[in-house]
Amino acid sequence: MTDDRSQWDILTGDVDRDRRNVQILLESVAELYSPREHDDVIRQALDRAIEVTGAQRAILLEGDADGVLVPRMAREAGEKDLPLDQRYSRSVVDRVWTNGEPQLMVDAEDQSASALGQSILDLRLLSIMAAPLPVKGENLGVLYVDSTVQAKEFTKADFAVFRALGGMVAVALQNAELLQARAEKERMERELDVARSIQQSLFPKDIENPPGFEIAALGRPCEEVSGDYYDVIPLASGRVALVVGDVSGHGLGPSIFMAQTRALIHSLLHTHPGPRQVMESLNAFLERDMPIQSFMTLFLGVLDPVERTLTYVSAGHNPPFVARAAGNGVEELAATGPLLGVVEGATYDVGPPLELGSGDVVLLYTDGMFEAHNTHDEMYGDDRLRASLASHARLGSGAQDIMDGVLADLLVFCAGRPHDDDVTSLVIRVGS
């Protein structure tokens, strides 16, 4: 490919011609470099190429993702569009695309027509210029103009300014793509801001502790929005639903299913007799509507403060930990059914009521806690999480202090490495 700088050599020695060429290029800068859409840049570039060269037609071709040169737009004098199936000198364009060298020539596309007579051949004779669109060593495409020789035969002076115009068009196209990418990024950021605000509004703001219990909550998305879900929902007779869930994947899509799941759970808890029926109805919805290879894990427990029991259903969720005040061990609550959104007609068992005593602590969490990694790519793991809970529960601290302590241990382990997944948790502590 030719040196990018050579395209700016437009001086011919003719003072009037050089002054005109500089003026043309300065005007083109103002036109092409103003913020505009990609197709607008191409349209302006083709009209400018026709204007400054006196060509009858102009075509811009761009390389696609596979490196194949494809016509993007064709225009004729008078600022009129032409169909993209225009005939043009493919041999000239291919040389420019392959070698990166601009071309100026007269080209009889059908030499066999000479048998028909010189006058007929002259009518078919084209004056052609084609220039690469180089940016930082990369050729974006080819700018092509032509005209019948009778209408306009291009000169070296025309070629000089046309070649420079090609370089300007290349930069303008790249700028348009960058502006479009930035606009798209800003649009996505605005959408994510709205989604984040909506999602944050769905989480419980002020959790009211049931009589004799303390509850602390943690939700830390690894991206702008989260597929994790936690909730504390008051029910009839003073009972409280405790929910922690995790939609597979990250970003906006999982967050939408999380929001839908929350709305369904709130509705189902007030229309269904127990957590098993709620889970089975929820699975029917997710199995029908979730994308293939997507799923959700969910723990749904119903806390009875009077009886001090926790009745639960777990759809493939990480086993919650129970730290007993009377001992040093940590119990696990096993799953009672499959992942949500995977098995049509899945059934779920209800775990036996978990009896809770004074000082007992229950930790509900998503896999972002134990799957967190440190700077040595070592995973935090179940054992560290279990040990952290046991250590802070033994101190007899409140639920929020226990939550803060468990999170602090995790952050020390990660040593500044960002989390790869959302971190969500509920801590439930029984008072004295």
Steps between C-alpha positions, in 0.01 A plus 500: 500500500620848422623727779194683641690829485543485120130556450536857626751598228267716293735771381541516121706817460202681352429772760137551402433127481672435835309781669174356368590148614584617852173694514309191384657282766440754775134517403487120497641485852215717628244285320632153570631538854187645655311246715280292272379147430715253308276506188489880507879509488500269197234704321686825566830345393359378168337834422824677587703266284274570202514875564879531530586268209218566257422127492167366383478224761653414835490171691627419846585139583584375849660181625259283699579283804640229269724740311278500191459832322130595479338804331333715767365792301503637144417858397492703179535869425211699635514328839292205386516142624580217261425128540779301662522264201685766297766371260846628579858402426549209736858450388594853609312472830653160574851637446437787741345269759781244471801732475375815670628709207277769342428462129444747216434358155290481190334159480306339213307236688418302186798505265332254265264783412780648283375283221191718493699809406707767672212745548296244691802409711566866582151534641569210739838633608507598869727729697540336841646588839499275804659568837538291817348608830799458730497557876803408711623234262158349440305534177129550568396483135518675162366834374431478126397758239468478126383695199493456126804659346280722288339642814810525717849355483667510839834676534788452738380806689156339538673183616700684766198656667293180457768292671509745791121492517516122537719539807260751649201279430671209676556703816145636484358147473704385794387803702136425413542141619661619823223754556238235430669259741518772765135590445405134531705467815336809649156367407577168667633677806178702525295183467712329766461800730124472467513122547723539806265756653201277437676197641618678810144614562392135507723399790357549848602839635448471874477142618275473802635241741246236606452471879801322649706508176749724320545506123782660301524514120782545249479552123809584294471468121820435309353700208255787473204273554467165671337164443504436874192548712430525869180588678334509839122485459251531789225236490180433690511399867834678552697256285775627268616366162876500450615482139843479335534417130747510214422518127776354285715750314569869556363831386169630374336174388530317834395816684175506302419141602595586856244783500234275350576232756467745785159616379381141462621395844325790668179407320528124549578525871161660555303263276662160562477297819869426550858536370485177298208622289667838458818336370320268260295786352813710467679217319211467255539867406879496470513169314271649238658843463870477586749473211652159429799423727383761751377407846449633850580365844278612786465447872159581647456471873206588723605613846254459786621729781255353751600139444858598419502274196607539138313300236665512162519388137829519309513483121859392445628790708827508693443328836436766768717474811368481854741586782369371832567697817527173690784356291794578274373324188309642205203315350394508135148507362477275195315581178148355475452518123663582164601835353221729390427536131653168395266208574142519376251408771771472767385428854658631819507357850473706815788455736420403859439805720834625624480576871701806602629581845634812667818624335468276195598661169383412149698617196326508161728592209564476126800331341674834449618473860679166494604521131689828551870478410813671628789640300656152484181369334418297811129458577360598840299180527242352733743418780622858542146636489381245755795575731442875470136463598584277796765743622277807494193317631694387809562863592132543582479805277185626330399402147649810337835455678511137389423603141768769512753254640429233237531758223822639648657152503403455135647836398827430684530171314430661161769763571348757266410269213154592368225244548420284199139457608232677698530467878167473681420380850253500788599443862225398745588491868278379783496728803526385859 
